[in-house]
Amino acid sequence: MATQHLSSALPAPAVSAAYPMAKPGYGKRTAPGQQAGARDDFALLPTRERYVAGFVDHLPDGAAMSVKQLAKQLPLYGQQAISTALKALSVAGHLRRVRCSVGSGDESRWVFRTFWSRTARDNEWWNTYLATETASRTAAPVEPPALAAVPQQRTAPEATPDPAPAPAPATPPTAPPTVPTTPPAAFSPAYLALAQLGRNDHRLGLSADDCTTLEPLAAQWLDRGVTTDYLTSTLTAGLPAQIDSPAGLLRRRLIDKLPPRLPDTTSAAPNTPAPTHRLLVECTDCGRPGQPEALPDGLCHPCHTAHSAGGPPSPDPTQIAAVKAHMANLRDLLKPV
């Protein structure tokens, strides 16, 4: 839990009317049953966390909640500081990051929310609340595809027919010149998503061979109902400052963060109600998904252990003994004869 810190904190900046909103079904979602706002909200939090909490609390539902977007609006802190503050707010009981699948069949997609509570909640409250939340209440309805534009394009030539069509040419018609498609149709969505990473972030530039090698791993994500936008955001979240091997880093993330496979509902009877999927909580620090009860304070086990210890895990005692023995040997070698 957060330590007591009653010193005056920086006032949270006002939320701009132009603050970007997330896609329908994504972004911030306010938890129910909160106390009314007061001047001493978040008074027990450290200065930075109180500053970030005050800003997030005034964001409307549906606002974008990515670390990058928050850092743009809070110039006092960088992305790493914002990420650390969100982790502290998760431990303090103010937020949980979740994901769930909505739709079925080819229309299935992942929806991501950051649940926010001005009133700090314990793990039992969050587990109970998230266990009762369903996909239908979490996500906005999937908007129907815009079909009006296609008929307009097809009926436009018929609306003004040519009264005097030109006679057919005597020479046989020639095939229209082929226009190369961009990108080529042979490239799968998984390949294109990987190839695009280097254009969004130069640290993740991949060669054609790298994209071909990693394509099967990325295809497994798309086969499990995620979108290419989700695949890209997961692979690019929380990147280190320096990346020596982009292909190695992405391969590790594609394997470690592979989302779970959801049951197939395409063969269900027409009168069978659509299944309700429980929400998966994402670790606020590393993004690893799991059931609410498996991520106390919104952190997975490794991140929770590191946070409780106040830093990275302590070194292995056998390694310490080996280092001491090596230093003793060096001292013996350096003794004067």
KOLNU-23354 format. One record per residue (C-alpha): z, y, x; residue in one letter; residue number from 1; chain. Coordinates in nm, 4 decimals. Layout:
[site [Z,Y,X],A,NUM,A]
...
//
This chain:
[site [0.0000,0.0000,0.0000],M,1,A]
[site [-0.0505,0.3596,0.1105],A,2,A]
[site [0.2307,0.5238,0.3037],T,3,A]
[site [0.4101,0.8255,0.1607],Q,4,A]
[site [0.2516,1.1517,0.2678],H,5,A]
[site [0.3610,1.4538,0.0696],L,6,A]
[site [0.2047,1.7238,0.2848],S,7,A]
[site [-0.0477,1.9494,0.1154],S,8,A]
[site [-0.3939,1.7989,0.1223],A,9,A]
[site [-0.7258,1.9749,0.1303],L,10,A]
[site [-0.8431,2.0587,-0.2206],P,11,A]
[site [-1.1255,1.8319,-0.3301],A,12,A]
[site [-1.4587,2.0141,-0.3514],P,13,A]
[site [-1.6068,2.0837,-0.6903],A,14,A]
[site [-1.8612,1.8310,-0.8113],V,15,A]
[site [-2.2074,1.9837,-0.8093],S,16,A]
[site [-2.4125,1.9615,-1.1258],A,17,A]
[site [-2.6939,1.8219,-0.9112],A,18,A]
[site [-2.4864,1.5290,-0.7849],Y,19,A]
[site [-2.7176,1.2244,-0.7951],P,20,A]
[site [-2.6653,0.9634,-1.0619],M,21,A]
[site [-2.7155,0.5920,-1.0020],A,22,A]
[site [-2.9725,0.3825,-1.1838],K,23,A]
[site [-2.8797,0.2773,-1.5403],P,24,A]
[site [-2.6134,0.0066,-1.5168],G,25,A]
[site [-2.4958,0.1079,-1.1688],Y,26,A]
[site [-2.2542,0.3584,-1.0159],G,27,A]
[site [-1.9040,0.4658,-1.1114],K,28,A]
[site [-1.7223,0.3274,-1.4153],R,29,A]
[site [-1.3846,0.4582,-1.5271],T,30,A]
[site [-1.1175,0.1985,-1.6033],A,31,A]
[site [-0.9319,0.2340,-1.9351],P,32,A]
[site [-0.5716,0.3285,-2.0055],G,33,A]
[site [-0.5276,0.5936,-1.7378],Q,34,A]
[site [-0.2677,0.8671,-1.7408],Q,35,A]
[site [-0.3772,1.2248,-1.7929],A,36,A]
[site [-0.4782,1.4137,-1.4813],G,37,A]
[site [-0.2086,1.6172,-1.3085],A,38,A]
[site [-0.1766,1.8338,-0.9988],R,39,A]
[site [0.0287,1.5706,-0.8178],D,40,A]
[site [-0.2331,1.2964,-0.8581],D,41,A]
[site [-0.2695,1.0966,-0.5361],F,42,A]
[site [0.0291,1.2819,-0.3828],A,43,A]
[site [0.1435,0.9678,-0.1992],L,44,A]
[site [-0.1898,0.9226,-0.0222],L,45,A]
[site [-0.2733,1.0575,0.3224],P,46,A]
[site [-0.4697,1.3816,0.3402],T,47,A]
[site [-0.8156,1.2302,0.3847],R,48,A]
[site [-0.7705,0.9668,0.1133],E,49,A]
[site [-0.6274,1.2265,-0.1257],R,50,A]
[site [-0.9274,1.4509,-0.0617],Y,51,A]
[site [-1.1784,1.1703,-0.1282],V,52,A]
[site [-0.9845,1.0443,-0.4324],A,53,A]
[site [-0.9783,1.3887,-0.5896],G,54,A]
[site [-1.3558,1.4173,-0.5532],F,55,A]
[site [-1.4293,1.0681,-0.6881],V,56,A]
[site [-1.1928,1.1201,-0.9803],D,57,A]
[site [-1.4017,1.4168,-1.1019],H,58,A]
[site [-1.7345,1.2327,-1.0789],L,59,A]
[site [-1.8862,1.1355,-1.4154],P,60,A]
[site [-1.9475,0.7736,-1.5075],D,61,A]
[site [-2.2738,0.6498,-1.3600],G,62,A]
[site [-2.2524,0.8714,-1.0506],A,63,A]
[site [-2.3791,0.7213,-0.7250],A,64,A]
[site [-2.0915,0.5748,-0.5242],M,65,A]
[site [-2.2515,0.4666,-0.1974],S,66,A]
[site [-2.0796,0.5644,0.1258],V,67,A]
[site [-2.3913,0.7495,0.2404],K,68,A]
[site [-2.4072,0.9586,-0.0772],Q,69,A]
[site [-2.0369,1.0450,-0.0708],L,70,A]
[site [-2.0616,1.1493,0.2954],A,71,A]
[site [-2.3450,1.3887,0.2079],K,72,A]
[site [-2.1241,1.5602,-0.0493],Q,73,A]
[site [-1.8092,1.5627,0.1674],L,74,A]
[site [-1.9183,1.7207,0.4971],P,75,A]
[site [-1.5670,1.7108,0.6441],L,76,A]
[site [-1.5972,1.3343,0.6988],Y,77,A]
[site [-1.8705,1.0998,0.8191],G,78,A]
[site [-1.9759,0.7682,0.6711],Q,79,A]
[site [-1.7259,0.5681,0.8765],Q,80,A]
[site [-1.4379,0.7906,0.7644],A,81,A]
[site [-1.5485,0.7690,0.3988],I,82,A]
[site [-1.5731,0.3890,0.4247],S,83,A]
[site [-1.2195,0.3713,0.5676],T,84,A]
[site [-1.0893,0.6022,0.2947],A,85,A]
[site [-1.2456,0.3876,0.0192],L,86,A]
[site [-1.0829,0.0796,0.1705],K,87,A]
[site [-0.7455,0.2547,0.1640],A,88,A]
[site [-0.8008,0.3589,-0.1981],L,89,A]
[site [-0.8824,-0.0021,-0.2839],S,90,A]
[site [-0.5576,-0.1213,-0.1233],V,91,A]
[site [-0.3683,0.1542,-0.3055],A,92,A]
[site [-0.5002,0.0176,-0.6367],G,93,A]
[site [-0.7433,0.2922,-0.7366],H,94,A]
[site [-1.0824,0.1182,-0.7146],L,95,A]
[site [-1.2661,-0.2128,-0.7085],R,96,A]
[site [-1.6308,-0.2727,-0.6215],R,97,A]
[site [-1.7937,-0.5405,-0.8402],V,98,A]
[site [-2.1284,-0.7050,-0.9056],R,99,A]
[site [-2.2557,-0.9133,-1.1952],C,100,A]
[site [-2.5809,-1.0590,-1.3224],S,101,A]
[site [-2.7336,-0.9345,-1.6463],V,102,A]
[site [-3.0354,-1.0621,-1.8333],G,103,A]
[site [-3.1841,-1.4068,-1.8084],S,104,A]
[site [-3.4849,-1.5771,-1.6612],G,105,A]
[site [-3.7331,-1.3440,-1.4939],D,106,A]
[site [-3.5465,-1.0377,-1.6251],E,107,A]
[site [-3.2183,-1.1285,-1.4536],S,108,A]
[site [-3.0893,-0.8667,-1.2139],R,109,A]
[site [-2.7722,-0.7748,-1.0298],W,110,A]
[site [-2.5689,-0.4771,-1.1469],V,111,A]
[site [-2.3192,-0.3025,-0.9200],F,112,A]
[site [-2.0263,-0.0903,-1.0282],R,113,A]
[site [-1.7346,0.0854,-0.8640],T,114,A]
[site [-1.4459,0.0704,-1.1106],F,115,A]
[site [-1.2146,0.3677,-1.0688],W,116,A]
[site [-0.8607,0.4249,-1.1940],S,117,A]
[site [-0.6754,0.7508,-1.1392],R,118,A]
[site [-0.3577,0.5557,-1.2112],T,119,A]
[site [-0.2896,0.3074,-0.9312],A,120,A]
[site [-0.2996,-0.0561,-1.0524],R,121,A]
[site [-0.1632,-0.3707,-0.8960],D,122,A]
[site [-0.3636,-0.6852,-0.8257],N,123,A]
[site [-0.2466,-0.8593,-1.1443],E,124,A]
[site [-0.3758,-0.5742,-1.3611],W,125,A]
[site [-0.7122,-0.5636,-1.1849],W,126,A]
[site [-0.7534,-0.9418,-1.2032],N,127,A]
[site [-0.6795,-0.9461,-1.5752],T,128,A]
[site [-0.9034,-0.6516,-1.6498],Y,129,A]
[site [-1.2007,-0.7721,-1.4457],L,130,A]
[site [-1.1672,-1.1242,-1.5865],A,131,A]
[site [-1.2192,-0.9871,-1.9382],T,132,A]
[site [-1.5033,-0.7542,-1.8469],E,133,A]
[site [-1.8406,-0.9039,-1.9364],T,134,A]
[site [-2.1893,-0.8257,-1.8252],A,135,A]
[site [-2.2708,-0.6788,-2.1659],S,136,A]
[site [-1.9947,-0.4210,-2.1285],R,137,A]
[site [-2.0550,-0.3586,-1.7613],T,138,A]
[site [-2.4220,-0.2767,-1.7604],A,139,A]
[site [-2.6339,-0.0448,-1.9642],A,140,A]
[site [-2.9014,-0.2203,-2.1704],P,141,A]
[site [-3.2146,-0.3009,-1.9787],V,142,A]
[site [-3.4695,-0.0408,-2.0737],E,143,A]
[site [-3.7823,-0.1839,-2.2362],P,144,A]
[site [-4.0955,-0.1513,-2.0257],P,145,A]
[site [-4.3131,0.1501,-2.0969],A,146,A]
[site [-4.6137,0.0096,-2.2773],L,147,A]
[site [-4.7614,0.3345,-2.4012],A,148,A]
[site [-4.9379,0.4263,-2.0791],A,149,A]
[site [-5.1483,0.1104,-2.0618],V,150,A]
[site [-5.3140,0.1379,-2.4081],P,151,A]
[site [-5.3923,0.5035,-2.3400],Q,152,A]
[site [-5.5859,0.4120,-2.0301],Q,153,A]
[site [-5.7713,0.1339,-2.2105],R,154,A]
[site [-5.8559,0.3265,-2.5255],T,155,A]
[site [-5.9556,0.6501,-2.3572],A,156,A]
[site [-6.3157,0.5376,-2.2870],P,157,A]
[site [-6.3507,0.4057,-2.6463],E,158,A]
[site [-6.2388,0.7345,-2.7985],A,159,A]
[site [-6.5476,0.9168,-2.6694],T,160,A]
[site [-6.8344,0.6635,-2.6575],P,161,A]
[site [-7.1546,0.7644,-2.4909],D,162,A]
[site [-7.4074,0.8312,-2.7709],P,163,A]
[site [-7.7064,0.7561,-2.5513],A,164,A]
[site [-7.6256,0.4855,-2.2975],P,165,A]
[site [-7.8552,0.4722,-1.9998],A,166,A]
[site [-8.0970,0.1774,-1.9852],P,167,A]
[site [-8.0025,-0.1112,-1.7654],A,168,A]
[site [-8.1476,-0.0866,-1.4124],P,169,A]
[site [-8.4331,-0.3145,-1.3221],A,170,A]
[site [-8.2741,-0.4233,-0.9987],T,171,A]
[site [-7.9954,-0.6810,-1.0139],P,172,A]
[site [-7.6493,-0.5261,-1.0109],P,173,A]
[site [-7.4739,-0.5197,-0.6812],T,174,A]
[site [-7.1122,-0.6100,-0.6408],A,175,A]
[site [-6.8814,-0.3110,-0.6095],P,176,A]
[site [-6.7519,-0.2446,-0.2605],P,177,A]
[site [-6.4281,-0.4211,-0.1910],T,178,A]
[site [-6.1333,-0.1983,-0.1317],V,179,A]
[site [-5.8666,-0.3459,0.0930],P,180,A]
[site [-5.5365,-0.3772,-0.0855],T,181,A]
[site [-5.2320,-0.2158,0.0661],T,182,A]
[site [-5.0124,-0.4073,0.1207],P,183,A]
[site [-5.2100,-0.7345,0.1330],P,184,A]
[site [-5.1487,-0.9640,-0.1608],A,185,A]
[site [-5.0639,-1.2474,0.0783],A,186,A]
[site [-4.7367,-1.0779,0.1706],F,187,A]
[site [-4.4412,-1.1877,-0.0415],S,188,A]
[site [-4.1818,-0.9411,-0.1778],P,189,A]
[site [-3.9291,-1.0829,0.0693],A,190,A]
[site [-4.1635,-1.0146,0.3638],Y,191,A]
[site [-4.2358,-0.6599,0.2436],L,192,A]
[site [-3.8647,-0.5838,0.1977],A,193,A]
[site [-3.7963,-0.6897,0.5565],L,194,A]
[site [-4.0942,-0.4967,0.6928],A,195,A]
[site [-3.9770,-0.1816,0.5151],Q,196,A]
[site [-3.6324,-0.1847,0.6792],L,197,A]
[site [-3.7605,-0.0363,1.0042],G,198,A]
[site [-3.9187,0.2554,0.8211],R,199,A]
[site [-3.5917,0.3382,0.6474],N,200,A]
[site [-3.3808,0.2932,0.9629],D,201,A]
[site [-3.5417,0.2697,1.3059],H,202,A]
[site [-3.2536,0.0531,1.4302],R,203,A]
[site [-3.3749,-0.2281,1.2038],L,204,A]
[site [-3.7380,-0.2310,1.3142],G,205,A]
[site [-3.8754,-0.5862,1.3022],L,206,A]
[site [-4.1920,-0.7331,1.4448],S,207,A]
[site [-4.4399,-0.9291,1.2352],A,208,A]
[site [-4.3052,-1.2529,1.3843],D,209,A]
[site [-3.9480,-1.1484,1.2968],D,210,A]
[site [-4.0472,-1.0812,0.9349],C,211,A]
[site [-4.2201,-1.4180,0.9118],T,212,A]
[site [-3.9164,-1.5971,1.0591],T,213,A]
[site [-3.6653,-1.4243,0.8282],L,214,A]
[site [-3.8868,-1.4375,0.5180],E,215,A]
[site [-3.7531,-1.7762,0.3923],P,216,A]
[site [-3.3933,-1.6516,0.4153],L,217,A]
[site [-3.4758,-1.3314,0.2247],A,218,A]
[site [-3.6731,-1.5321,-0.0338],A,219,A]
[site [-3.3559,-1.7297,-0.1138],Q,220,A]
[site [-3.1914,-1.4022,-0.2239],W,221,A]
[site [-3.4786,-1.3133,-0.4555],L,222,A]
[site [-3.4786,-1.6676,-0.5957],D,223,A]
[site [-3.1169,-1.6118,-0.6999],R,224,A]
[site [-3.2023,-1.3147,-0.9197],G,225,A]
[site [-3.1349,-1.0188,-0.6895],V,226,A]
[site [-3.3788,-0.7308,-0.6592],T,227,A]
[site [-3.5424,-0.6081,-0.3410],T,228,A]
[site [-3.3393,-0.2847,-0.3749],D,229,A]
[site [-3.0176,-0.4852,-0.3689],Y,230,A]
[site [-3.1399,-0.6940,-0.0769],L,231,A]
[site [-3.2221,-0.3788,0.1193],T,232,A]
[site [-2.8937,-0.2023,0.0386],S,233,A]
[site [-2.6875,-0.5067,0.1369],T,234,A]
[site [-2.8676,-0.5523,0.4689],L,235,A]
[site [-2.8331,-0.1834,0.5607],T,236,A]
[site [-2.4715,-0.1257,0.4479],A,237,A]
[site [-2.2137,-0.0568,0.7189],G,238,A]
[site [-2.4435,-0.0855,1.0184],L,239,A]
[site [-2.2948,-0.0469,1.3678],P,240,A]
[site [-2.3923,0.2582,1.5701],A,241,A]
[site [-2.5984,0.0516,1.8158],Q,242,A]
[site [-2.7991,-0.2587,1.7308],I,243,A]
[site [-2.9266,-0.4632,2.0234],D,244,A]
[site [-3.0948,-0.7384,1.8199],S,245,A]
[site [-3.2122,-0.6317,1.4727],P,246,A]
[site [-3.3501,-0.9779,1.3947],A,247,A]
[site [-3.0237,-1.1464,1.4963],G,248,A]
[site [-2.8104,-0.9048,1.2945],L,249,A]
[site [-3.0255,-0.9415,0.9830],L,250,A]
[site [-3.0362,-1.3195,1.0151],R,251,A]
[site [-2.6564,-1.3304,1.0282],R,252,A]
[site [-2.6257,-1.1049,0.7220],R,253,A]
[site [-2.8871,-1.2990,0.5240],L,254,A]
[site [-2.6864,-1.6172,0.5812],I,255,A]
[site [-2.3312,-1.4834,0.5468],D,256,A]
[site [-2.3864,-1.2612,0.2417],K,257,A]
[site [-2.6142,-1.4916,0.0414],L,258,A]
[site [-2.5183,-1.4331,-0.3269],P,259,A]
[site [-2.4151,-1.7273,-0.5437],P,260,A]
[site [-2.6698,-1.9145,-0.7526],R,261,A]
[site [-2.6231,-1.8547,-1.1229],L,262,A]
[site [-2.6789,-2.1321,-1.3795],P,263,A]
[site [-3.0259,-2.1516,-1.5306],D,264,A]
[site [-3.0233,-2.0486,-1.8973],T,265,A]
[site [-3.3966,-2.0625,-1.9695],T,266,A]
[site [-3.3690,-2.4059,-2.1374],S,267,A]
[site [-3.0890,-2.3065,-2.3762],A,268,A]
[site [-3.1472,-2.3398,-2.7487],A,269,A]
[site [-3.2711,-2.0242,-2.9277],P,270,A]
[site [-2.9500,-1.9929,-3.1310],N,271,A]
[site [-2.7242,-2.0457,-2.8290],T,272,A]
[site [-2.5503,-1.7212,-2.7293],P,273,A]
[site [-2.6270,-1.5913,-2.3839],A,274,A]
[site [-2.3661,-1.6973,-2.1272],P,275,A]
[site [-2.1118,-1.4443,-2.0128],T,276,A]
[site [-2.0762,-1.4171,-1.6368],H,277,A]
[site [-1.7505,-1.3125,-1.4812],R,278,A]
[site [-1.7641,-1.0224,-1.2459],L,279,A]
[site [-1.7666,-1.0832,-0.8738],L,280,A]
[site [-1.5539,-0.8432,-0.6743],V,281,A]
[site [-1.7036,-0.7161,-0.3487],E,282,A]
[site [-1.4832,-0.6632,-0.0465],C,283,A]
[site [-1.4523,-0.2853,-0.0168],T,284,A]
[site [-1.4749,-0.3156,0.3606],D,285,A]
[site [-1.7495,-0.5718,0.4342],C,286,A]
[site [-1.9111,-0.6359,0.0923],G,287,A]
[site [-1.8391,-1.0106,0.0791],R,288,A]
[site [-1.8338,-1.1234,-0.2896],P,289,A]
[site [-1.5700,-1.3401,-0.4556],G,290,A]
[site [-1.3615,-1.3917,-0.7678],Q,291,A]
[site [-1.1065,-1.1140,-0.8386],P,292,A]
[site [-0.8058,-1.3324,-0.7585],E,293,A]
[site [-0.9591,-1.4300,-0.4225],A,294,A]
[site [-0.9785,-1.0679,-0.3022],L,295,A]
[site [-0.6301,-0.9139,-0.3233],P,296,A]
[site [-0.6385,-0.5349,-0.2893],D,297,A]
[site [-1.0171,-0.5618,-0.3137],G,298,A]
[site [-1.0449,-0.7103,0.0385],L,299,A]
[site [-1.1585,-1.0526,0.1530],C,300,A]
[site [-0.9189,-1.2655,0.3567],H,301,A]
[site [-1.0392,-1.1621,0.7080],P,302,A]
[site [-1.0469,-0.7909,0.6193],C,303,A]
[site [-0.7105,-0.8123,0.4419],H,304,A]
[site [-0.5554,-0.9849,0.7437],T,305,A]
[site [-0.6933,-0.7207,0.9804],A,306,A]
[site [-0.5726,-0.4403,0.7520],H,307,A]
[site [-0.2230,-0.5886,0.7182],S,308,A]
[site [-0.1975,-0.6275,1.0948],A,309,A]
[site [-0.3038,-0.2683,1.1452],G,310,A]
[site [-0.6069,-0.3604,1.3528],G,311,A]
[site [-0.8174,-0.6522,1.4742],P,312,A]
[site [-0.6555,-0.9980,1.5022],P,313,A]
[site [-0.4398,-1.0601,1.8074],S,314,A]
[site [-0.5991,-1.2561,2.0934],P,315,A]
[site [-0.5562,-1.6309,2.1281],D,316,A]
[site [-0.2380,-1.7229,2.3244],P,317,A]
[site [-0.4366,-1.9739,2.5328],T,318,A]
[site [-0.6690,-1.6953,2.6414],Q,319,A]
[site [-0.3702,-1.4827,2.7430],I,320,A]
[site [-0.2303,-1.7710,2.9518],A,321,A]
[site [-0.5665,-1.8235,3.1211],A,322,A]
[site [-0.5887,-1.4546,3.2121],V,323,A]
[site [-0.2370,-1.4586,3.3565],K,324,A]
[site [-0.3170,-1.7666,3.5661],A,325,A]
[site [-0.6361,-1.5994,3.6932],H,326,A]
[site [-0.4430,-1.2862,3.7921],M,327,A]
[site [-0.1838,-1.4984,3.9752],A,328,A]
[site [-0.4615,-1.6665,4.1760],N,329,A]
[site [-0.6027,-1.3281,4.2682],L,330,A]
[site [-0.2629,-1.2115,4.3907],R,331,A]
[site [-0.2303,-1.5208,4.6091],D,332,A]
[site [-0.5726,-1.4596,4.7612],L,333,A]
[site [-0.4902,-1.0966,4.8360],L,334,A]
[site [-0.1610,-1.1703,5.0138],K,335,A]
[site [-0.1716,-1.0740,5.3822],P,336,A]
[site [-0.1891,-1.3679,5.6220],V,337,A]
//
